[in-house]
Amino acid sequence: LFAVAATVLFAVRDTLVRALHAHADPEAAAAATLLGGLLVSLLWARRPPSSVELRRFAPAGVCFGLSYLCLFEAYFRGRVSVVSPLVATESLWGAGLAALLLTHERWGGGSPAGRCSSSPAGC
């Protein structure tokens, strides 16, 4: 059920981004999306993040914001049927880069079904 809901939400996001093409530039669309995500996160957490948490997560947040800016540029310049499959590989790239860059981490344990369900690279 969760996977179906996530799929529907991603499809709705992709379609809305394409629909916004005529009304906003990629920077405004990315800012609106990130602001919406921030509000949902704050409501979910029920408390503002501490300054230590903000410093720890700021680099990831900046990279996330830049990735959304690039995503919206791609949607505004290309077809959704081309961009969406490329975006769908992000978990594969994340798992591959984590395995490459986080050499000090232990990669073991966990269920094989769980590893394979999150990314084919985990199989």
Secondary structure, 3 states (H helix, E strand, C coil): CHHHHHHHHHHHHHHHHHHHHHCCCHHHHHHHHHHHHHHHHHHHHCCCCCHHHHHHHHHHHHHHHHHHHHHHHHHHHCCHHHHHHHHCCHHHHHHHHHHHHCCCCCCCCCCHHHHHHHCHHHC
